[in-house]
Amino acid sequence: MKVSIIIPVYKGESTIVKTLDSLTRQSVAFSELLIFNDGSPDNSAIIISEYLKKKNISNSKLINHKKPLGLAAIYNEGMKLSKSEFVVTLHQDVILMRNSLERLIKPFEKNNPRIVASYHVVLHPVAVWNKYNFWQKVFFSRLVNRKFYGLDGKFDCFRKSAVERVGYFDSIHFRTAGEDGEMISKLKKIGVLVATESRIIHLHQNDNNFSVKDVVKKQGQYSEAQGVMLRHGVIKSPKQIVSAFFREFLLLSLLIPYVRIISVCLIVLYSLSYTGRAIKKEWKNPRVVILPFLNIALLFVSLYFSARGFINGKQKI
């Protein structure tokens, strides 16, 4: 199979070499590598350029953008430039197992035209989490030692003709989040998405400067995308709505007289448990004291940005 790899990069200097190393050690070969430096203000472009020269990777290309365009726009550009029918999206902060690519593309070897995409399982080892700074530990504490199956762009394979058929990723309404959910809803209408045992480790950005402002921004980013998806009918079933907006429901339930006491209890429980692992790990750190209050504040952040996303109909953060 001919497979093209697309890697969007923004502030990826701390992880991109590890990602590329794991990609070049795969048990099966890829036919094309397209890396997009999406206006990174750091040294990502220099690091990538030197890496490609040093490793002498054939059929590789680095495309530099002066200003960030966002994930959806990069995916579309990569799809249009790629020369293969099967295109894999790979994030800049992902470590692949040696057989990850082999497992990811295996469903397409059956030559079943109904299969339009395949996706991975992402791992969050505690060993990786332990290397984060305090605020990164706080934000990612809920993910530790858990694995998730899903099509989210981190390491997924798409049948290019299927993506073309549904009109590519929505780069008008989504910039850095939500584009994956919108694409899933479109692809499900024309074909089958296959879960694989292609395992990856999501490093996240190894940034010692990650602060409480970044925690708020990340939460706002995801919530705004969910609001946009609700506005455009991507999120529509009761189960999807409850799963996506449970934080908002916790706050709004305070307005219901007979439910208010229960809501207060649930919010208190949420504030203590949501970052429980970080509290347990960092209990000597004086900043731990503010975590329950931060978790409550993030409920209001979610409510504000999900409402903004729904009203504006665009994910902008």
C-alpha positions as a Markdown table, in Angstrom:
| # | Residue | x | y | z |
|---|---|---|---|---|
| 1 | Met | 0.0 | 0.0 | 0.0 |
| 2 | Lys | 1.1 | 3.5 | -0.8 |
| 3 | Val | 0.6 | 5.7 | 2.3 |
| 4 | Ser | 1.2 | 9.4 | 2.8 |
| 5 | Ile | 1.9 | 10.8 | 6.3 |
| 6 | Ile | 0.8 | 14.3 | 7.2 |
| 7 | Ile | 2.2 | 16.0 | 10.3 |
| 8 | Pro | 1.0 | 19.5 | 11.4 |
| 9 | Val | 3.5 | 21.2 | 13.7 |
| 10 | Tyr | 3.1 | 24.2 | 15.9 |
| 11 | Lys | 5.5 | 24.8 | 18.8 |
| 12 | Gly | 6.7 | 21.2 | 18.5 |
| 13 | Glu | 10.4 | 21.6 | 19.2 |
| 14 | Ser | 10.2 | 19.6 | 22.4 |
| 15 | Thr | 8.6 | 16.5 | 20.9 |
| 16 | Ile | 8.9 | 16.4 | 17.1 |
| 17 | Val | 12.2 | 14.5 | 17.0 |
| 18 | Lys | 10.8 | 11.7 | 19.2 |
| 19 | Thr | 7.7 | 11.5 | 16.9 |
| 20 | Leu | 9.8 | 11.3 | 13.7 |
| 21 | Asp | 12.2 | 8.8 | 15.3 |
| 22 | Ser | 9.2 | 6.5 | 16.1 |
| 23 | Leu | 7.8 | 7.0 | 12.6 |
| 24 | Thr | 11.0 | 6.1 | 10.8 |
| 25 | Arg | 11.3 | 2.9 | 12.8 |
| 26 | Gln | 8.0 | 1.4 | 11.7 |
| 27 | Ser | 7.8 | -2.2 | 10.6 |
| 28 | Val | 6.2 | -1.1 | 7.3 |
| 29 | Ala | 7.3 | 1.8 | 5.1 |
| 30 | Phe | 5.4 | 4.9 | 4.1 |
| 31 | Ser | 5.7 | 6.3 | 0.6 |
| 32 | Glu | 5.5 | 10.0 | 1.4 |
| 33 | Leu | 6.0 | 12.4 | 4.4 |
| 34 | Leu | 4.5 | 15.9 | 4.4 |
| 35 | Ile | 5.3 | 18.1 | 7.4 |
| 36 | Phe | 3.6 | 21.4 | 7.8 |
| 37 | Asn | 5.3 | 24.0 | 10.1 |
| 38 | Asp | 2.2 | 26.1 | 10.9 |
| 39 | Gly | 3.8 | 29.4 | 11.7 |
| 40 | Ser | 5.7 | 28.1 | 14.8 |
| 41 | Pro | 7.4 | 30.9 | 16.7 |
| 42 | Asp | 10.0 | 28.4 | 18.1 |
| 43 | Asn | 12.8 | 26.4 | 16.4 |
| 44 | Ser | 10.5 | 23.7 | 15.0 |
| 45 | Ala | 11.3 | 24.4 | 11.4 |
| 46 | Ile | 15.0 | 24.3 | 11.9 |
| 47 | Ile | 14.9 | 21.1 | 13.9 |
| 48 | Ile | 12.7 | 19.4 | 11.3 |
| 49 | Ser | 14.8 | 20.6 | 8.4 |
| 50 | Glu | 18.0 | 19.3 | 10.0 |
| 51 | Tyr | 16.4 | 16.0 | 10.9 |
| 52 | Leu | 15.2 | 15.3 | 7.3 |
| 53 | Lys | 18.7 | 16.1 | 6.0 |
| 54 | Lys | 20.4 | 14.0 | 8.5 |
| 55 | Lys | 18.2 | 11.0 | 8.1 |
| 56 | Asn | 17.9 | 11.5 | 4.3 |
| 57 | Ile | 14.3 | 10.5 | 4.3 |
| 58 | Ser | 13.1 | 10.0 | 0.7 |
| 59 | Asn | 9.9 | 11.6 | -0.5 |
| 60 | Ser | 9.7 | 14.0 | 2.4 |
| 61 | Lys | 8.8 | 17.6 | 2.3 |
| 62 | Leu | 8.7 | 20.5 | 4.8 |
| 63 | Ile | 6.1 | 23.2 | 4.1 |
| 64 | Asn | 6.4 | 26.4 | 6.1 |
| 65 | His | 3.6 | 28.8 | 6.7 |
| 66 | Lys | 4.2 | 32.3 | 8.0 |
| 67 | Lys | 1.0 | 32.4 | 9.9 |
| 68 | Pro | -0.9 | 29.6 | 11.7 |
| 69 | Leu | -3.8 | 28.2 | 9.7 |
| 70 | Gly | -5.0 | 25.5 | 12.2 |
| 71 | Leu | -5.4 | 21.7 | 12.0 |
| 72 | Ala | -8.4 | 21.5 | 9.7 |
| 73 | Ala | -6.7 | 23.7 | 7.1 |
| 74 | Ile | -3.4 | 21.8 | 7.3 |
| 75 | Tyr | -5.2 | 18.4 | 7.0 |
| 76 | Asn | -6.9 | 19.7 | 3.8 |
| 77 | Glu | -3.7 | 21.0 | 2.3 |
| 78 | Gly | -2.0 | 17.8 | 3.1 |
| 79 | Met | -4.8 | 15.7 | 1.6 |
| 80 | Lys | -4.7 | 17.7 | -1.7 |
| 81 | Leu | -0.9 | 17.6 | -1.9 |
| 82 | Ser | -0.5 | 13.9 | -1.1 |
| 83 | Lys | 0.0 | 11.4 | -3.9 |
| 84 | Ser | -1.4 | 8.3 | -2.1 |
| 85 | Glu | -5.0 | 7.1 | -1.8 |
| 86 | Phe | -4.4 | 6.4 | 1.9 |
| 87 | Val | -3.4 | 9.4 | 4.1 |
| 88 | Val | -2.3 | 9.2 | 7.7 |
| 89 | Thr | -2.6 | 12.2 | 10.0 |
| 90 | Leu | 0.0 | 12.2 | 12.8 |
| 91 | His | 0.4 | 14.8 | 15.6 |
| 92 | Gln | 3.7 | 16.3 | 16.6 |
| 93 | Asp | 3.7 | 14.9 | 20.1 |
| 94 | Val | 2.9 | 11.2 | 19.5 |
| 95 | Ile | 5.2 | 8.2 | 20.0 |
| 96 | Leu | 4.4 | 5.2 | 17.8 |
| 97 | Met | 5.0 | 1.5 | 18.7 |
| 98 | Arg | 7.1 | -0.3 | 16.0 |
| 99 | Asn | 4.0 | -1.9 | 14.5 |
| 100 | Ser | 1.6 | 1.0 | 14.9 |
| 101 | Leu | 1.5 | 1.9 | 11.2 |
| 102 | Glu | 1.2 | -1.7 | 10.2 |
| 103 | Arg | -1.8 | -2.2 | 12.4 |
| 104 | Leu | -3.4 | 1.1 | 11.4 |
| 105 | Ile | -3.5 | 0.4 | 7.7 |
| 106 | Lys | -4.3 | -3.3 | 8.0 |
| 107 | Pro | -8.1 | -2.9 | 7.6 |
| 108 | Phe | -7.5 | -1.4 | 4.1 |
| 109 | Glu | -5.6 | -4.5 | 2.9 |
| 110 | Lys | -8.9 | -6.3 | 2.6 |
| 111 | Asn | -9.7 | -3.9 | -0.3 |
| 112 | Asn | -13.2 | -3.2 | 1.1 |
| 113 | Pro | -14.3 | 0.1 | -0.4 |
| 114 | Arg | -16.8 | 0.6 | 2.5 |
| 115 | Ile | -13.9 | 1.2 | 4.9 |
| 116 | Val | -13.2 | 4.9 | 4.8 |
| 117 | Ala | -11.0 | 5.4 | 7.9 |
| 118 | Ser | -9.2 | 3.5 | 10.6 |
| 119 | Tyr | -8.1 | 4.8 | 14.0 |
| 120 | His | -5.8 | 4.1 | 16.9 |
| 121 | Val | -5.8 | 3.6 | 20.7 |
| 122 | Val | -4.0 | 6.2 | 22.7 |
| 123 | Leu | -2.1 | 5.5 | 26.0 |
| 124 | His | -1.2 | 7.9 | 28.8 |
| 125 | Pro | 1.5 | 6.2 | 30.9 |
| 126 | Val | 2.1 | 7.5 | 34.4 |
| 127 | Ala | 5.8 | 7.6 | 33.6 |
| 128 | Val | 5.1 | 10.3 | 31.0 |
| 129 | Trp | 2.8 | 12.2 | 33.3 |
| 130 | Asn | 5.4 | 12.2 | 36.1 |
| 131 | Lys | 7.7 | 14.3 | 33.8 |
| 132 | Tyr | 5.1 | 17.2 | 33.5 |
| 133 | Asn | 5.3 | 20.4 | 35.4 |
| 134 | Phe | 2.7 | 21.1 | 38.1 |
| 135 | Trp | 0.0 | 22.6 | 35.9 |
| 136 | Gln | 0.4 | 19.9 | 33.2 |
| 137 | Lys | 0.0 | 17.3 | 35.9 |
| 138 | Val | -3.2 | 19.1 | 36.9 |
| 139 | Phe | -4.7 | 19.3 | 33.4 |
| 140 | Phe | -3.8 | 15.8 | 32.3 |
| 141 | Ser | -4.4 | 14.0 | 35.6 |
| 142 | Arg | -7.7 | 12.5 | 34.5 |
| 143 | Leu | -6.0 | 10.7 | 31.6 |
| 144 | Val | -3.3 | 8.9 | 33.4 |
| 145 | Asn | -3.1 | 5.1 | 32.9 |
| 146 | Arg | -6.2 | 5.2 | 30.7 |
| 147 | Lys | -6.6 | 4.3 | 27.1 |
| 148 | Phe | -9.0 | 5.7 | 24.5 |
| 149 | Tyr | -10.0 | 4.5 | 21.1 |
| 150 | Gly | -11.0 | 7.3 | 18.7 |
| 151 | Leu | -10.5 | 9.1 | 15.5 |
| 152 | Asp | -9.0 | 12.4 | 16.5 |
| 153 | Gly | -6.2 | 13.1 | 14.1 |
| 154 | Lys | -3.4 | 11.9 | 16.4 |
| 155 | Phe | -2.8 | 8.8 | 14.3 |
| 156 | Asp | -5.6 | 8.0 | 11.9 |
| 157 | Cys | -5.7 | 6.7 | 8.3 |
| 158 | Phe | -8.2 | 8.1 | 5.8 |
| 159 | Arg | -9.2 | 6.9 | 2.3 |
| 160 | Lys | -8.4 | 10.1 | 0.4 |
| 161 | Ser | -11.3 | 9.7 | -2.1 |
| 162 | Ala | -13.8 | 9.4 | 0.9 |
| 163 | Val | -12.5 | 12.7 | 2.4 |
| 164 | Glu | -12.8 | 14.3 | -1.0 |
| 165 | Arg | -16.3 | 13.0 | -1.4 |
| 166 | Val | -17.5 | 14.5 | 1.9 |
| 167 | Gly | -15.9 | 17.9 | 1.2 |
| 168 | Tyr | -12.7 | 17.7 | 3.3 |
| 169 | Phe | -12.3 | 18.9 | 6.8 |
| 170 | Asp | -14.4 | 22.0 | 7.8 |
| 171 | Ser | -11.7 | 24.7 | 8.1 |
| 172 | Ile | -14.3 | 27.5 | 8.1 |
| 173 | His | -16.0 | 26.6 | 11.4 |
| 174 | Phe | -13.1 | 24.7 | 13.1 |
| 175 | Arg | -9.5 | 25.8 | 13.6 |
| 176 | Thr | -7.7 | 23.8 | 16.3 |
| 177 | Ala | -10.4 | 21.5 | 17.7 |
| 178 | Gly | -13.7 | 19.9 | 16.7 |
| 179 | Glu | -12.6 | 19.2 | 13.1 |
| 180 | Asp | -12.2 | 15.5 | 14.0 |
| 181 | Gly | -15.8 | 15.1 | 15.3 |
| 182 | Glu | -17.2 | 16.9 | 12.3 |
| 183 | Met | -15.3 | 14.6 | 9.9 |
| 184 | Ile | -16.5 | 11.5 | 11.8 |
| 185 | Ser | -20.1 | 12.5 | 11.4 |
| 186 | Lys | -19.6 | 13.0 | 7.6 |
| 187 | Leu | -17.6 | 9.8 | 7.0 |
| 188 | Lys | -20.1 | 7.6 | 9.0 |
| 189 | Lys | -22.8 | 8.6 | 6.4 |
| 190 | Ile | -20.8 | 7.1 | 3.5 |
| 191 | Gly | -18.8 | 4.2 | 5.0 |
| 192 | Val | -17.3 | 2.4 | 7.9 |
| 193 | Leu | -14.7 | 3.6 | 10.5 |
| 194 | Val | -12.6 | 0.8 | 11.9 |
| 195 | Ala | -11.0 | 0.7 | 15.4 |
| 196 | Thr | -7.5 | -0.9 | 15.4 |
| 197 | Glu | -5.1 | -2.0 | 18.1 |
| 198 | Ser | -2.5 | 0.5 | 16.7 |
| 199 | Arg | -1.1 | 1.8 | 20.0 |
| 200 | Ile | 0.4 | 5.2 | 20.5 |
| 201 | Ile | 1.6 | 7.3 | 23.4 |
| 202 | His | 0.5 | 10.9 | 23.6 |
| 203 | Leu | 3.3 | 12.9 | 25.1 |
| 204 | His | 1.6 | 16.3 | 24.9 |
| 205 | Gln | 3.9 | 19.4 | 24.7 |
| 206 | Asn | 6.8 | 19.1 | 27.1 |
| 207 | Asp | 6.6 | 22.8 | 28.2 |
| 208 | Asn | 8.0 | 23.9 | 31.6 |
| 209 | Asn | 6.2 | 27.2 | 31.0 |
| 210 | Phe | 2.8 | 25.6 | 30.9 |
| 211 | Ser | 0.7 | 27.6 | 33.4 |
| 212 | Val | -2.7 | 28.0 | 34.8 |
| 213 | Lys | -3.5 | 30.3 | 31.9 |
| 214 | Asp | -2.8 | 27.4 | 29.5 |
| 215 | Val | -5.2 | 25.2 | 31.6 |
| 216 | Val | -7.9 | 27.7 | 31.1 |
| 217 | Lys | -7.1 | 28.2 | 27.4 |
| 218 | Lys | -7.2 | 24.4 | 26.8 |
| 219 | Gln | -10.5 | 24.0 | 28.5 |
| 220 | Gly | -11.9 | 26.9 | 26.6 |
| 221 | Gln | -10.6 | 25.5 | 23.3 |
| 222 | Tyr | -12.4 | 22.2 | 23.8 |
| 223 | Ser | -15.6 | 23.7 | 25.1 |
| 224 | Glu | -15.8 | 26.2 | 22.3 |
| 225 | Ala | -15.4 | 23.4 | 19.7 |
| 226 | Gln | -18.2 | 21.5 | 21.4 |
| 227 | Gly | -20.5 | 24.5 | 21.2 |
| 228 | Val | -19.8 | 24.8 | 17.5 |
| 229 | Met | -20.5 | 21.1 | 17.0 |
| 230 | Leu | -23.8 | 21.4 | 18.7 |
| 231 | Arg | -24.7 | 24.4 | 16.6 |
| 232 | His | -24.0 | 22.5 | 13.4 |
| 233 | Gly | -25.6 | 19.3 | 14.3 |
| 234 | Val | -22.5 | 17.2 | 14.8 |
| 235 | Ile | -23.5 | 16.7 | 18.5 |
| 236 | Lys | -27.2 | 15.8 | 18.5 |
| 237 | Ser | -28.1 | 12.6 | 20.3 |
| 238 | Pro | -29.0 | 12.9 | 24.0 |
| 239 | Lys | -26.1 | 10.7 | 25.0 |
| 240 | Gln | -23.6 | 12.9 | 23.0 |
| 241 | Ile | -25.1 | 16.1 | 24.5 |
| 242 | Val | -24.8 | 14.8 | 28.1 |
| 243 | Ser | -21.3 | 13.6 | 27.6 |
| 244 | Ala | -20.1 | 16.8 | 25.9 |
| 245 | Phe | -21.8 | 19.3 | 28.2 |
| 246 | Phe | -22.0 | 17.6 | 31.7 |
| 247 | Arg | -20.0 | 20.6 | 33.2 |
| 248 | Glu | -22.5 | 23.0 | 31.8 |
| 249 | Phe | -25.4 | 20.9 | 33.1 |
| 250 | Leu | -23.8 | 20.9 | 36.6 |
| 251 | Leu | -23.9 | 24.7 | 36.7 |
| 252 | Leu | -27.3 | 25.1 | 35.1 |
| 253 | Ser | -28.8 | 22.6 | 37.5 |
| 254 | Leu | -28.2 | 25.1 | 40.3 |
| 255 | Leu | -31.0 | 27.1 | 38.9 |
| 256 | Ile | -33.5 | 24.3 | 39.5 |
| 257 | Pro | -34.9 | 24.7 | 43.1 |
| 258 | Tyr | -35.5 | 21.0 | 44.0 |
| 259 | Val | -32.2 | 19.9 | 42.4 |
| 260 | Arg | -30.0 | 22.6 | 43.8 |
| 261 | Ile | -28.8 | 20.7 | 46.9 |
| 262 | Ile | -27.9 | 17.7 | 44.9 |
| 263 | Ser | -26.1 | 19.9 | 42.3 |
| 264 | Val | -24.0 | 21.5 | 45.0 |
| 265 | Cys | -22.9 | 18.1 | 46.3 |
| 266 | Leu | -22.0 | 16.9 | 42.8 |
| 267 | Ile | -20.0 | 20.1 | 42.1 |
| 268 | Val | -18.1 | 19.7 | 45.4 |
| 269 | Leu | -17.4 | 16.1 | 44.6 |
| 270 | Tyr | -16.3 | 17.0 | 41.1 |
| 271 | Ser | -14.0 | 19.7 | 42.4 |
| 272 | Leu | -12.2 | 17.3 | 44.6 |
| 273 | Ser | -12.0 | 14.3 | 42.3 |
| 274 | Tyr | -11.4 | 15.8 | 38.9 |
| 275 | Thr | -7.7 | 16.5 | 39.6 |
| 276 | Gly | -7.5 | 13.9 | 42.4 |
| 277 | Arg | -4.3 | 12.3 | 41.1 |
| 278 | Ala | -2.5 | 15.6 | 40.9 |
| 279 | Ile | -3.6 | 16.4 | 44.5 |
| 280 | Lys | -2.3 | 13.1 | 45.7 |
| 281 | Lys | 1.0 | 13.4 | 43.8 |
| 282 | Glu | 1.7 | 17.0 | 44.6 |
| 283 | Trp | 0.2 | 17.2 | 48.1 |
| 284 | Lys | 3.3 | 19.0 | 49.4 |
| 285 | Asn | 2.9 | 21.8 | 46.8 |
| 286 | Pro | 1.0 | 24.7 | 48.3 |
| 287 | Arg | -0.8 | 25.3 | 45.0 |
| 288 | Val | -2.7 | 22.1 | 45.6 |
| 289 | Val | -5.0 | 24.1 | 47.9 |
| 290 | Ile | -6.5 | 26.1 | 45.0 |
| 291 | Leu | -7.2 | 23.1 | 42.7 |
| 292 | Pro | -10.8 | 22.5 | 43.9 |
| 293 | Phe | -11.6 | 26.2 | 43.4 |
| 294 | Leu | -9.9 | 26.1 | 39.9 |
| 295 | Asn | -12.0 | 23.1 | 39.0 |
| 296 | Ile | -15.1 | 25.0 | 39.9 |
| 297 | Ala | -13.9 | 28.0 | 37.9 |
| 298 | Leu | -13.3 | 25.8 | 34.9 |
| 299 | Leu | -17.0 | 24.9 | 35.0 |
| 300 | Phe | -17.8 | 28.5 | 34.3 |
| 301 | Val | -15.0 | 28.6 | 31.6 |
| 302 | Ser | -16.7 | 25.6 | 29.9 |
| 303 | Leu | -20.1 | 27.3 | 30.1 |
| 304 | Tyr | -18.9 | 30.6 | 28.6 |
| 305 | Phe | -16.9 | 29.1 | 25.8 |
| 306 | Ser | -19.4 | 26.5 | 24.8 |
| 307 | Ala | -22.1 | 29.2 | 24.7 |
| 308 | Arg | -19.7 | 31.4 | 22.6 |
| 309 | Gly | -19.0 | 28.6 | 20.2 |
| 310 | Phe | -22.7 | 27.9 | 19.8 |
| 311 | Ile | -23.6 | 31.5 | 19.3 |
| 312 | Asn | -20.7 | 32.4 | 16.9 |
| 313 | Gly | -20.7 | 29.0 | 15.1 |
| 314 | Lys | -16.9 | 29.1 | 14.8 |
| 315 | Gln | -14.1 | 27.7 | 16.9 |
| 316 | Lys | -11.4 | 30.4 | 17.1 |
| 317 | Ile | -9.0 | 29.7 | 20.0 |
